[in-house]
C-alpha cells in the first residue's frame, strides 16, 4: 500500500538541510546516530589478524539490515553531495527522520496510485476545483539535491495554496462519499493547524511552514523504523 506523508515545514528549511551549518549538522547527525547507529567492527588481535588475506570476506564486520543508512550516507546528505541510485533508499530513510523531527506536524495517508485516482474523482464530483486537487498540493519541484527513490514522488506547496486547499476541502467535505469522509476530515484537520503554526513561527525564530510532501506511490520502498 502506498503512503502519502505531508510535512508542515518551510521549503527553505528543507533545502537548508543540504549544506547545513555546523550547529544544525550536529543536531542532524545526533538524530541519525540515535536511530541508525552502526556497530563498531571488533578489533582483531594476534598474528592471524596480520596474516589474514585482504581479499577474504570479513566475517567479524557488523551485519546491517537491508538498506540501513551509514554515517557516510548522513555526511553525503548534509554536504548536499550526489547520491548514487543504490544509496537513494538509505538516504531517504535518513531524510524522512529529519523531516519528521523538524516539521511542525506530519500527516500520513494510505494512498497508492489507484486510491489517489478514486479519491481525486470523488473530490471533483463533490465540487473541489481542479486547481486545488490533492496532486496539486505537491505539484511544485522542491529543488533539493536528493532525487526520489524508485516508486516515490516529492513536491511542495506554499502556505497560500495550503490555505486555499483547506478552505475548499472544508466547503465540500459533507458532499464527499462516506468512505472518503474520514480521510478528508483528517486532511482538513491537519491543514487547519497551519494557521496556528504560522503564527508561532516568528517567536520560534523560524519561517512559517509550507507543505512538503513525500509520496510512496506504489509499494513502499522505505521501511519506517521510527515515529
N, CA, C and O of each residue as an XYZ file, in Angstrom:
908
protein
N       0.846     -1.194      0.000
C       0.000      0.000      0.000
C       0.881      1.243      0.000
O       1.835      1.331      0.774
N       0.571      2.188     -0.850
C       1.327      3.433     -0.895
C       1.026      4.313      0.304
O       0.043      4.111      1.018
N       1.886      5.285      0.506
C       1.710      6.198      1.633
C       2.076      7.609      1.217
O       3.090      7.839      0.558
N       1.232      8.549      1.613
C       1.440      9.964      1.367
C       1.774     10.618      2.704
O       0.987     10.548      3.648
N       2.941     11.254      2.782
C       3.354     11.922      4.021
C       3.422     13.416      3.785
O       4.128     13.881      2.891
N       2.696     14.156      4.579
C       2.637     15.599      4.449
C       3.321     16.227      5.658
O       2.936     15.980      6.801
N       4.339     17.041      5.392
C       5.121     17.673      6.450
C       4.894     19.182      6.438
O       4.997     19.823      5.392
N       4.586     19.738      7.593
C       4.454     21.184      7.729
C       5.828     21.766      8.049
O       6.264     21.747      9.200
N       6.503     22.279      7.030
C       7.848     22.817      7.194
C       8.149     23.747      6.021
O       7.755     23.472      4.887
N       8.832     24.822      6.291
C       9.212     25.742      5.231
C      10.090     25.034      4.207
O      10.998     24.290      4.576
N       9.825     25.260      2.929
C      10.639     24.628      1.898
C      12.090     25.086      2.004
O      13.000     24.334      1.655
N      12.318     26.305      2.480
C      13.693     26.769      2.661
C      14.397     26.004      3.778
O      15.602     25.766      3.699
N      13.662     25.620      4.812
C      14.261     24.811      5.873
C      14.611     23.423      5.358
O      15.613     22.841      5.773
N      13.800     22.892      4.464
C      14.125     21.599      3.856
C      15.406     21.721      3.046
O      16.298     20.881      3.163
N      15.504     22.749      2.235
C      16.692     22.933      1.398
C      17.935     23.200      2.236
O      19.042     22.833      1.843
N      17.755     23.839      3.394
C      18.903     24.161      4.246
C      19.524     22.922      4.895
O      20.637     22.991      5.417
N      18.820     21.801      4.867
C      19.396     20.559      5.393
C      20.642     20.198      4.592
O      21.631     19.719      5.146
N      20.582     20.431      3.300
C      21.687     20.096      2.406
C      22.673     21.268      2.402
O      22.407     22.316      1.813
N      23.811     21.073      3.068
C      24.744     22.172      3.268
C      24.496     22.844      4.605
O      24.739     24.041      4.759
N      24.007     22.067      5.582
C      23.678     22.605      6.901
C      24.904     23.219      7.570
O      26.029     22.764      7.365
N      24.671     24.267      8.379
C      25.777     24.862      9.124
C      26.202     23.912     10.246
O      25.577     22.875     10.468
N      27.262     24.281     10.940
C      27.852     23.359     11.914
C      26.882     22.972     13.023
O      26.813     21.807     13.414
N      26.133     23.951     13.529
C      25.210     23.667     14.635
C      24.097     22.718     14.189
O      23.786     21.750     14.884
N      23.505     22.996     13.039
C      22.433     22.127     12.569
C      22.966     20.754     12.192
O      22.303     19.742     12.418
N      24.160     20.720     11.620
C      24.754     19.431     11.243
C      24.925     18.545     12.465
O      24.697     17.337     12.390
N      25.321     19.125     13.584
C      25.468     18.335     14.825
C      24.133     17.739     15.240
O      24.056     16.575     15.631
N      23.077     18.550     15.151
C      21.744     18.070     15.518
C      21.301     16.943     14.599
O      20.802     15.917     15.061
N      21.483     17.134     13.304
C      21.068     16.125     12.333
C      21.839     14.826     12.534
O      21.252     13.745     12.486
N      23.140     14.920     12.759
C      23.944     13.714     12.984
C      23.516     13.009     14.273
O      23.509     11.780     14.342
N      23.161     13.791     15.287
C      22.711     13.188     16.535
C      21.446     12.381     16.353
O      21.333     11.273     16.876
N      20.489     12.928     15.614
C      19.247     12.190     15.356
C      19.520     10.921     14.560
O      18.946      9.867     14.834
N      20.394     11.034     13.578
C      20.713      9.860     12.762
C      21.399      8.787     13.600
O      21.114      7.599     13.453
N      22.301      9.210     14.476
C      23.012      8.247     15.313
C      22.059      7.535     16.261
O      22.211      6.340     16.513
N      21.082      8.254     16.785
C      20.114      7.654     17.703
C      19.274      6.580     17.017
O      18.899      5.589     17.644
N      18.984      6.768     15.760
C      18.064      5.875     15.056
C      18.733      4.877     14.134
O      18.170      3.821     13.846
N      19.942      5.204     13.663
C      20.614      4.341     12.692
C      22.065      4.075     13.100
O      22.971      4.178     12.273
N      22.283      3.742     14.343
C      23.647      3.508     14.799
C      24.233      2.280     14.098
O      23.529      1.312     13.813
N      25.536      2.347     13.828
C      26.262      1.256     13.187
C      27.222      0.662     14.201
O      28.087      1.379     14.702
N      27.104     -0.631     14.526
C      28.021     -1.248     15.493
C      29.466     -1.121     15.029
O      29.759     -1.205     13.836
N      30.359     -0.921     15.982
C      31.772     -0.844     15.646
C      32.308     -2.220     15.295
O      31.905     -3.218     15.892
N      33.216     -2.275     14.327
C      33.849     -3.534     13.946
C      34.851     -3.931     15.016
O      35.712     -3.124     15.369
N      34.769     -5.161     15.549
C      35.731     -5.587     16.581
C      37.158     -5.529     16.043
O      37.417     -5.854     14.884
N      38.080     -5.105     16.915
C      39.484     -5.072     16.506
C      40.095     -6.472     16.592
O      39.908     -7.191     17.573
N      40.816     -6.832     15.557
C      41.472     -8.138     15.548
C      42.795     -8.053     16.303
O      43.471     -7.025     16.294
N      43.140     -9.140     16.945
C      44.392     -9.184     17.698
C      45.166    -10.439     17.325
O      44.593    -11.429     16.871
N      46.438    -10.382     17.518
C      47.263    -11.562     17.294
C      47.812    -11.634     15.885
O      47.519    -10.798     15.030
N      48.623    -12.670     15.670
C      49.313    -12.840     14.398
C      48.336    -13.056     13.252
O      48.560    -12.560     12.148
N      47.228    -13.807     13.505
C      46.288    -14.131     12.428
C      45.702    -12.871     11.798
O      45.461    -12.828     10.592
N      45.472    -11.833     12.630
C      44.883    -10.618     12.077
C      45.818     -9.951     11.093
O      45.366     -9.259     10.181
N      47.146    -10.154     11.268
C      48.115     -9.541     10.358
C      48.286    -10.374      9.093
O      48.561     -9.834      8.022
N      48.121    -11.708      9.219
C      48.350    -12.580      8.079
C      47.088    -12.826      7.257
O      47.166    -13.365      6.154
N      45.927    -12.435      7.783
C      44.652    -12.716      7.112
C      44.643    -12.083      5.715
O      44.959    -10.900      5.587
N      44.290    -12.839      4.661
C      44.265    -12.280      3.299
C      43.289    -11.105      3.207
O      42.172    -11.195      3.716
N      43.690    -10.020      2.573
C      42.841     -8.832      2.497
C      41.630     -9.066      1.596
O      40.655     -8.319      1.673
N      41.677    -10.087      0.749
C      40.560    -10.350     -0.160
C      39.476    -11.193      0.490
O      38.389    -11.333     -0.070
N      39.746    -11.754      1.655
C      38.759    -12.612      2.320
C      37.653    -11.764      2.936
O      37.909    -10.677      3.454
N      36.436    -12.261      2.877
C      35.307    -11.538      3.452
C      35.477    -11.454      4.963
O      35.795    -12.447      5.618
N      35.266    -10.273      5.503
C      35.435    -10.043      6.938
C      34.203    -10.557      7.679
O      33.154     -9.913      7.689
N      34.351    -11.744      8.306
C      33.186    -12.335      8.974
C      32.929    -11.716     10.339
O      31.970    -12.095     11.011
N      33.761    -10.774     10.765
C      33.522    -10.090     12.035
C      32.990     -8.675     11.827
O      32.742     -7.955     12.795
N      32.817     -8.280     10.586
C      32.251     -6.963     10.318
C      30.783     -6.949     10.731
O      30.119     -7.984     10.657
N      30.254     -5.789     11.170
C      28.855     -5.725     11.589
C      27.918     -6.039     10.434
O      28.131     -5.579      9.312
N      26.881     -6.822     10.709
C      25.878     -7.154      9.700
C      24.707     -6.195      9.893
O      24.046     -6.212     10.932
N      24.456     -5.364      8.894
C      23.415     -4.352      8.995
C      22.161     -4.803      8.263
O      22.246     -5.562      7.297
N      20.986     -4.338      8.718
C      19.752     -4.642      7.994
C      19.811     -4.086      6.578
O      20.600     -3.188      6.280
N      18.967     -4.631      5.712
C      18.912     -4.166      4.330
C      18.566     -2.677      4.296
O      17.671     -2.220      5.007
N      19.278     -1.938      3.470
C      19.059     -0.502      3.292
C      19.243      0.297      4.579
O      18.581      1.310      4.803
N      20.159     -0.186      5.417
C      20.445      0.543      6.661
C      21.398      1.698      6.361
O      22.462      1.469      5.787
N      21.049      2.936      6.730
C      21.926      4.074      6.453
C      23.229      3.984      7.244
O      23.263      3.425      8.340
N      24.280      4.530      6.685
C      25.588      4.560      7.327
C      25.980      6.014      7.592
O      25.360      6.928      7.050
N      27.001      6.236      8.420
C      27.478      7.607      8.640
C      27.869      8.316      7.353
O      27.724      9.534      7.242
N      28.367      7.556      6.376
C      28.723      8.180      5.103
C      27.488      8.720      4.394
O      27.543      9.790      3.788
N      26.368      7.989      4.462
C      25.125      8.484      3.880
C      24.703      9.796      4.543
O      24.283     10.740      3.874
N      24.824      9.835      5.859
C      24.468     11.045      6.609
C      25.344     12.215      6.175
O      24.845     13.312      5.925
N      26.646     11.978      6.087
C      27.569     13.035      5.670
C      27.270     13.517      4.253
O      27.342     14.714      3.974
N      26.935     12.590      3.361
C      26.634     12.964      1.979
C      25.399     13.865      1.911
O      25.369     14.825      1.142
N      24.390     13.556      2.710
C      23.184     14.380      2.724
C      23.483     15.779      3.257
O      23.084     16.778      2.659
N      24.177     15.841      4.371
C      24.462     17.142      4.982
C      25.315     18.004      4.062
O      25.157     19.224      4.023
N      26.213     17.371      3.326
C      27.072     18.115      2.404
C      26.380     18.415      1.073
O      26.908     19.173      0.259
N      25.208     17.827      0.848
C      24.498     18.044     -0.405
C      25.161     17.378     -1.590
O      25.051     17.853     -2.721
N      25.861     16.261     -1.332
C      26.561     15.561     -2.411
C      25.588     14.724     -3.248
O      24.471     14.425     -2.826
N      26.045     14.361     -4.433
C      25.293     13.453     -5.289
C      25.158     12.101     -4.598
O      26.123     11.585     -4.033
N      23.953     11.530     -4.646
C      23.689     10.214     -4.061
C      23.453      9.234     -5.199
O      22.559      9.435     -6.020
N      24.241      8.188     -5.251
C      24.114      7.201     -6.318
C      22.794      6.440     -6.173
O      22.250      6.351     -5.073
N      22.278      5.892     -7.278
C      20.977      5.205     -7.231
C      20.889      4.113     -6.176
O      19.829      3.923     -5.579
N      21.988      3.383     -5.930
C      21.938      2.287     -4.961
C      21.891      2.781     -3.518
O      21.703      1.980     -2.603
N      22.061      4.096     -3.295
C      22.028      4.644     -1.934
C      20.781      5.487     -1.674
O      20.603      6.003     -0.570
N      19.922      5.631     -2.673
C      18.780      6.526     -2.515
C      17.844      6.107     -1.390
O      17.428      6.946     -0.591
N      17.511      4.833     -1.314
C      16.577      4.372     -0.285
C      17.157      4.619      1.104
O      16.447      5.071      2.002
N      18.441      4.326      1.285
C      19.089      4.558      2.575
C      19.019      6.036      2.959
O      18.683      6.384      4.091
N      19.342      6.890      1.999
C      19.369      8.320      2.296
C      17.972      8.878      2.552
O      17.812      9.784      3.370
N      16.965      8.351      1.868
C      15.604      8.817      2.129
C      15.125      8.397      3.513
O      14.307      9.090      4.118
N      15.614      7.291      4.013
C      15.247      6.903      5.380
C      15.757      7.950      6.373
O      15.076      8.292      7.340
N      16.959      8.446      6.117
C      17.523      9.469      6.996
C      16.752     10.777      6.857
O      16.368     11.384      7.856
N      16.524     11.215      5.605
C      15.815     12.473      5.405
C      14.399     12.388      5.955
O      13.882     13.372      6.484
N      13.768     11.232      5.836
C      12.433     11.041      6.382
C      12.422     11.309      7.895
O      11.520     11.966      8.416
N      13.431     10.793      8.577
C      13.560     11.024     10.018
C      13.737     12.503     10.313
O      13.069     13.049     11.192
N      14.628     13.150      9.586
C      14.888     14.570      9.818
C      13.655     15.419      9.562
O      13.372     16.350     10.317
N      12.920     15.104      8.501
C      11.704     15.854      8.204
C      10.688     15.717      9.329
O      10.034     16.686      9.715
N      10.568     14.511      9.843
C       9.617     14.286     10.938
C      10.009     15.112     12.166
O       9.148     15.705     12.816
N      11.309     15.151     12.484
C      11.769     15.874     13.665
C      11.712     17.381     13.500
O      11.487     18.100     14.473
N      11.910     17.869     12.285
C      11.950     19.308     12.046
C      10.576     19.910     11.789
O      10.384     21.110     11.989
N       9.634     19.114     11.356
C       8.325     19.642     10.951
C       7.482     20.057     12.150
O       7.605     19.505     13.243
N       6.629     21.038     11.917
C       5.663     21.440     12.950
C       4.653     20.323     13.176
O       4.133     20.160     14.280
N       4.386     19.573     12.149
C       3.473     18.438     12.243
C       3.578     17.608     10.982
O       3.997     18.109      9.939
N       3.201     16.343     11.068
C       3.244     15.434      9.928
C       1.931     14.655      9.877
O       1.419     14.207     10.902
N       1.401     14.506      8.676
C       0.156     13.764      8.487
C       0.383     12.696      7.424
O       0.925     12.990      6.359
N      -0.022     11.468      7.700
C       0.163     10.358      6.762
C      -1.188      9.851      6.270
O      -2.165      9.801      7.018
N      -1.217      9.479      5.000
C      -2.432      8.947      4.386
C      -2.067      7.720      3.562
O      -1.101      7.751      2.800
N      -2.832      6.638      3.707
C      -2.629      5.457      2.865
C      -3.157      5.790      1.479
O      -4.355      6.012      1.301
N      -2.255      5.824      0.491
C      -2.657      6.331     -0.815
C      -1.726      5.813     -1.905
O      -0.635      6.349     -2.098
N      -2.160      4.760     -2.624
C      -1.382      4.315     -3.774
C      -1.975      4.960     -5.028
O      -2.889      5.779     -4.930
N      -1.460      4.595     -6.205
C      -1.897      5.240     -7.442
C      -3.389      5.068     -7.693
O      -4.078      6.024     -8.045
N      -3.886      3.846     -7.511
C      -5.301      3.602     -7.729
C      -6.176      4.346     -6.740
O      -7.206      4.909     -7.109
N      -5.768      4.346     -5.501
C      -6.542      5.011     -4.449
C      -6.594      6.520     -4.674
O      -7.645      7.133     -4.488
N      -5.487      7.122     -5.065
C      -5.485      8.576     -5.248
C      -6.373      8.974     -6.421
O      -7.009     10.027     -6.379
N      -6.428      8.148     -7.471
C      -7.307      8.449     -8.602
C      -8.775      8.430     -8.175
O      -9.549      9.319     -8.529
N      -9.144      7.405     -7.410
C     -10.525      7.307     -6.923
C     -10.859      8.460     -5.983
O     -11.953      9.023     -6.037
N      -9.917      8.800     -5.133
C     -10.121      9.878     -4.164
C     -10.280     11.216     -4.883
O     -11.164     12.006     -4.550
N      -9.421     11.464     -5.870
C      -9.492     12.712     -6.626
C     -10.828     12.824     -7.368
O     -11.421     13.901     -7.430
N     -11.290     11.714     -7.925
C     -12.561     11.723     -8.645
C     -13.708     12.065     -7.702
O     -14.609     12.825     -8.055
N     -13.667     11.501     -6.512
C     -14.717     11.766     -5.530
C     -14.713     13.235     -5.111
O     -15.771     13.845     -4.962
N     -13.517     13.801     -4.920
C     -13.412     15.214     -4.536
C     -13.936     16.114     -5.650
O     -14.645     17.086     -5.388
N     -13.586     15.788     -6.892
C     -14.051     16.600     -8.022
C     -15.563     16.522     -8.156
O     -16.217     17.524     -8.446
N     -16.109     15.350     -7.949
C     -17.565     15.173     -8.046
C     -18.284     15.953     -6.945
O     -19.418     16.397     -7.121
N     -17.604     16.109     -5.809
C     -18.200     16.867     -4.702
C     -18.064     18.368     -4.906
O     -18.660     19.151     -4.167
N     -17.275     18.779     -5.915
C     -17.172     20.203     -6.217
C     -15.826     20.844     -5.965
O     -15.720     22.069     -6.015
N     -14.778     20.053     -5.693
C     -13.459     20.639     -5.453
C     -12.870     21.123     -6.781
O     -12.800     20.346     -7.732
N     -12.446     22.384     -6.867
C     -11.838     22.890     -8.107
C     -10.572     22.098     -8.461
O      -9.821     21.692     -7.574
N     -10.346     21.885     -9.747
C      -9.212     21.084    -10.187
C      -7.867     21.683     -9.760
O      -6.903     20.956     -9.523
N      -7.814     23.029     -9.665
C      -6.547     23.660     -9.274
C      -6.218     23.464     -7.797
O      -5.139     23.837     -7.337
N      -7.153     22.878     -7.063
C      -6.925     22.605     -5.643
C      -7.008     21.109     -5.352
O      -7.340     20.706     -4.237
N      -6.710     20.301     -6.341
C      -6.753     18.848     -6.176
C      -5.639     18.368     -5.248
O      -4.733     19.123     -4.895
N      -5.727     17.108     -4.868
C      -4.715     16.542     -3.978
C      -3.337     16.578     -4.635
O      -2.351     16.938     -3.992
N      -3.269     16.210     -5.901
C      -1.983     16.210     -6.597
C      -1.381     17.608     -6.692
O      -0.159     17.756     -6.694
N      -2.226     18.633     -6.769
C      -1.709     19.995     -6.848
C      -1.029     20.417     -5.543
O      -0.237     21.359     -5.527
N      -1.344     19.713     -4.450
C      -0.693     20.042     -3.179
C       0.810     19.772     -3.231
O       1.578     20.369     -2.477
N       1.224     18.878     -4.115
C       2.664     18.638     -4.239
C       3.082     18.747     -5.704
O       3.843     17.929     -6.222
N       2.561     19.779     -6.347
C       2.831     19.959     -7.763
C       4.119     20.693     -8.075
O       4.560     20.688     -9.223
N       4.740     21.330     -7.078
C       5.952     22.110     -7.328
C       7.203     21.288     -7.033
O       7.229     20.490     -6.096
N       8.237     21.493     -7.844
C       9.508     20.803     -7.665
C      10.220     21.368     -6.433
O      10.475     22.571     -6.382
N      10.549     20.529     -5.432
C      11.206     21.052     -4.223
C      12.639     21.503     -4.457
O      13.200     22.216     -3.625
N      13.245     21.106     -5.570
C      14.606     21.530     -5.915
C      15.595     21.242     -4.787
O      16.280     22.135     -4.288
N      15.646     19.961     -4.403
C      16.633     19.512     -3.430
C      17.582     18.546     -4.118
O      17.211     17.933     -5.120
N      18.807     18.392     -3.602
C      19.782     17.521     -4.255
C      19.407     16.049     -4.284
O      19.830     15.323     -5.183
N      18.615     15.595     -3.308
C      18.286     14.176     -3.210
C      17.113     13.844     -4.135
O      16.004     14.345     -3.950
N      17.371     12.995     -5.129
C      16.327     12.596     -6.057
C      15.395     11.568     -5.401
O      15.811     10.868     -4.478
N      14.153     11.468     -5.860
C      13.257     10.433     -5.324
C      13.785      9.043     -5.632
O      14.371      8.814     -6.690
N      13.578      8.117     -4.710
C      13.902      6.710     -4.949
C      12.826      6.123     -5.861
O      11.771      6.735     -6.028
N      13.064      4.958     -6.452
C      12.049      4.332     -7.308
C      10.714      4.181     -6.577
O      10.674      3.759     -5.422
N       9.638      4.525     -7.253
C       8.316      4.424     -6.645
C       7.934      5.610     -5.786
O       6.891      5.586     -5.132
N       8.761      6.657     -5.774
C       8.498      7.832     -4.948
C       8.228      9.063     -5.790
O       8.681      9.161     -6.930
N       7.482     10.005     -5.219
C       7.304     11.332     -5.790
C       7.412     12.342     -4.655
O       7.007     12.067     -3.525
N       7.953     13.492     -4.961
C       8.074     14.541     -3.951
C       7.571     15.861     -4.517
O       7.521     16.040     -5.733
N       7.204     16.774     -3.646
C       6.755     18.083     -4.076
C       6.412     18.946     -2.876
O       6.562     18.529     -1.728
N       5.951     20.152     -3.160
C       5.580     21.032     -2.057
C       4.577     22.073     -2.532
O       4.387     22.274     -3.731
N       3.936     22.735     -1.561
C       3.040     23.856     -1.819
C       3.362     24.967     -0.847
O       3.697     24.713      0.310
N       3.262     26.196     -1.316
C       3.423     27.344     -0.445
C       2.198     27.479      0.462
O       1.138     26.915      0.192
N       2.373     28.236      1.534
C       1.328     28.347      2.555
C       0.015     28.867      1.986
O      -1.052     28.423      2.409
N       0.067     29.800      1.035
C      -1.168     30.363      0.477
C      -1.993     29.289     -0.234
O      -3.221     29.284     -0.145
N      -1.316     28.384     -0.939
C      -2.036     27.315     -1.629
C      -2.608     26.321     -0.612
O      -3.693     25.775     -0.815
N      -1.880     26.093      0.470
C      -2.370     25.212      1.534
C      -3.666     25.774      2.112
O      -4.626     25.034      2.326
N      -3.691     27.085      2.364
C      -4.878     27.727      2.934
C      -6.065     27.620      1.979
O      -7.180     27.317      2.404
N      -5.828     27.867      0.696
C      -6.912     27.780     -0.289
C      -7.451     26.359     -0.389
O      -8.659     26.159     -0.512
N      -6.562     25.374     -0.338
C      -6.984     23.974     -0.404
C      -7.788     23.590      0.831
O      -8.802     22.897      0.740
N      -7.322     24.049      1.980
C      -8.046     23.773      3.229
C      -9.468     24.309      3.170
O     -10.416     23.604      3.517
N      -9.621     25.554      2.731
C     -10.954     26.171      2.679
C     -11.856     25.444      1.682
O     -13.038     25.227      1.952
N     -11.303     25.071      0.543
C     -12.104     24.392     -0.482
C     -12.518     23.001     -0.018
O     -13.653     22.585     -0.248
N     -11.612     22.283      0.629
C     -11.944     20.958      1.147
C     -13.004     21.039      2.242
O     -13.909     20.206      2.303
N     -12.888     22.044      3.101
C     -13.878     22.218      4.168
C     -15.264     22.449      3.587
O     -16.262     21.973      4.127
N     -15.316     23.183      2.482
C     -16.604     23.526      1.876
C     -17.299     22.332      1.244
O     -18.527     22.307      1.163
N     -16.538     21.343      0.796
C     -17.163     20.208      0.092
C     -17.129     18.916      0.928
O     -17.555     17.860      0.461
N     -16.625     19.010      2.152
C     -16.415     17.807      2.970
C     -17.683     16.972      3.141
O     -17.616     15.743      3.110
N     -18.832     17.616      3.321
C     -20.074     16.889      3.554
C     -20.631     16.257      2.286
O     -21.525     15.414      2.356
N     -20.116     16.652      1.136
C     -20.614     16.100     -0.120
C     -19.737     14.946     -0.636
O     -20.062     14.325     -1.647
N     -18.652     14.669      0.046
C     -17.786     13.558     -0.327
C     -18.455     12.252      0.079
O     -19.160     12.211      1.088
N     -18.250     11.198     -0.677
C     -18.882      9.912     -0.362
C     -18.408      9.408      0.997
O     -17.307      9.731      1.444
N     -19.237      8.630      1.631
C     -18.990      8.187      3.009
C     -17.616      7.537      3.216
O     -16.954      7.854      4.204
N     -17.161      6.650      2.336
C     -15.863      6.012      2.589
C     -14.689      6.995      2.665
O     -13.670      6.693      3.287
N     -14.827      8.175      2.033
C     -13.721      9.129      1.980
C     -13.850     10.279      2.972
O     -12.939     11.099      3.085
N     -14.953     10.350      3.683
C     -15.163     11.489      4.589
C     -14.137     11.525      5.714
O     -13.664     12.596      6.096
N     -13.799     10.369      6.236
C     -12.809     10.335      7.322
C     -11.438     10.802      6.825
O     -10.716     11.501      7.536
N     -11.088     10.407      5.599
C      -9.814     10.824      5.024
C      -9.780     12.330      4.833
O      -8.782     12.978      5.147
N     -10.878     12.890      4.316
C     -10.956     14.335      4.112
C     -10.905     15.068      5.449
O     -10.220     16.082      5.577
N     -11.623     14.560      6.437
C     -11.634     15.206      7.751
C     -10.233     15.226      8.363
O      -9.824     16.225      8.955
N      -9.505     14.126      8.221
C      -8.147     14.080      8.748
C      -7.235     15.063      8.048
O      -6.413     15.719      8.686
N      -7.377     15.168      6.729
C      -6.552     16.092      5.958
C      -6.876     17.536      6.320
O      -5.971     18.344      6.532
N      -8.148     17.859      6.389
C      -8.546     19.226      6.755
C      -8.063     19.561      8.160
O      -7.586     20.668      8.410
N      -8.187     18.603      9.077
C      -7.733     18.836     10.443
C      -6.247     19.151     10.511
O      -5.813     19.950     11.340
N      -5.473     18.528      9.644
C      -4.039     18.812      9.585
C      -3.782     20.190      8.981
O      -2.992     20.968      9.516
N      -4.449     20.491      7.866
C      -4.216     21.762      7.190
C      -4.685     22.952      8.026
O      -4.108     24.035      7.929
N      -5.707     22.772      8.833
C      -6.211     23.849      9.682
C      -5.126     24.334     10.653
O      -5.103     25.509     11.019
N      -4.242     23.444     11.062
C      -3.223     23.805     12.048
C      -2.144     24.729     11.489
O      -1.377     25.311     12.257
N      -2.072     24.872     10.172
C      -1.056     25.745      9.587
C      -1.182     27.180     10.078
O      -0.177     27.872     10.239
N      -2.409     27.631     10.316
C      -2.607     28.993     10.795
C      -1.947     29.186     12.159
O      -1.295     30.204     12.394
N      -2.112     28.224     13.052
C      -1.506     28.300     14.380
C       0.011     28.219     14.292
O       0.718     28.986     14.946
N       0.513     27.285     13.477
C       1.956     27.138     13.332
C       2.587     28.382     12.718
O       3.672     28.791     13.131
N       1.931     28.981     11.751
C       2.457     30.184     11.111
C       2.531     31.339     12.109
O       3.477     32.126     12.084
N       1.536     31.438     12.983
C       1.537     32.495     13.988
C       2.649     32.295     15.009
O       3.194     33.262     15.543
N       2.985     31.024     15.279
C       4.010     30.725     16.276
C       5.433     30.808     15.712
O       6.398     30.912     16.468
N       5.556     30.763     14.399
C       6.879     30.690     13.773
C       7.808     31.855     14.107
O       8.969     31.607     14.435
N       7.358     33.131     14.044
C       8.284     34.231     14.348
C       8.870     34.151     15.761
O      10.051     34.431     15.966
N       8.049     33.773     16.715
C       8.529     33.657     18.085
C       9.536     32.544     18.273
O      10.360     32.590     19.187
N       9.470     31.528     17.396
C      10.412     30.412     17.457
C      11.644     30.665     16.591
O      12.536     29.822     16.500
N      11.679     31.845     15.954
C      12.803     32.154     15.081
C      12.830     31.317     13.820
O      13.897     31.026     13.280
N      11.655     30.932     13.354
C      11.556     30.073     12.171
C      10.643     30.693     11.127
O       9.837     31.575     11.424
N      10.785     30.213      9.901
C       9.891     30.635      8.832
C       8.557     29.913      8.972
O       8.494     28.794      9.480
N       7.490     30.568      8.516
C       6.180     29.928      8.527
C       6.222     28.682      7.656
O       6.907     28.666      6.633
N       5.500     27.639      8.045
C       5.589     26.381      7.299
C       4.907     26.416      5.939
O       3.848     27.019      5.767
N       5.541     25.755      4.984
C       4.908     25.369      3.731
C       4.495     23.909      3.901
O       4.539     23.374      5.009
N       4.097     23.269      2.813
C       3.752     21.856      2.865
C       4.721     21.085      1.979
O       4.766     21.297      0.767
N       5.499     20.188      2.589
C       6.425     19.342      1.843
C       5.856     17.923      1.852
O       5.495     17.392      2.902
N       5.783     17.318      0.657
C       5.098     16.031      0.520
C       6.040     14.971     -0.029
O       6.773     15.212     -0.989
N       6.015     13.807      0.584
C       6.740     12.631      0.093
C       5.695     11.546     -0.143
O       4.987     11.141      0.779
N       5.609     11.086     -1.376
C       4.598     10.090     -1.728
C       5.262      8.812     -2.219
O       5.960      8.804     -3.233
N       5.033      7.736     -1.481
C       5.418      6.400     -1.923
C       4.222      5.858     -2.694
O       3.310      5.262     -2.122
N       4.247      6.080     -4.008
C       3.054      5.853     -4.811
C       2.701      4.385     -4.969
O       1.527      4.038     -5.098
N       3.713      3.517     -4.960
C       3.441      2.090     -5.082
C       3.799      1.400     -3.790
O       3.551      1.924     -2.705
N       4.391      0.205     -3.909
C       4.864     -0.498     -2.727
C       5.925      0.351     -2.056
O       6.873      0.791     -2.707
N       5.777      0.585     -0.771
C       6.702      1.457     -0.071
C       8.118      0.947     -0.161
O       8.379     -0.232      0.077
N       9.052      1.847     -0.510
C      10.443      1.467     -0.634
C      11.253      1.797      0.603
O      12.433      1.455      0.684
N      10.638      2.454      1.560
C      11.353      2.847      2.766
C      10.620      2.321      3.982
O       9.462      2.674      4.206
N      11.264      1.496      4.756
C      10.650      0.967      5.964
C      10.851      1.963      7.083
O      11.957      2.454      7.313
N       9.749      2.257      7.783
C       9.844      3.210      8.884
C      10.402      2.484     10.099
O       9.923      1.410     10.462
N      11.408      3.067     10.723
C      11.976      2.479     11.940
C      11.689      3.355     13.150
O      12.009      2.992     14.282
N      11.082      4.510     12.902
C      10.772      5.422     13.991
C       9.375      5.963     13.760
O       8.702      5.644     12.780
N       8.969      6.796     14.706
C       7.683      7.512     14.575
C       6.509      6.575     14.691
O       5.360      7.010     14.605
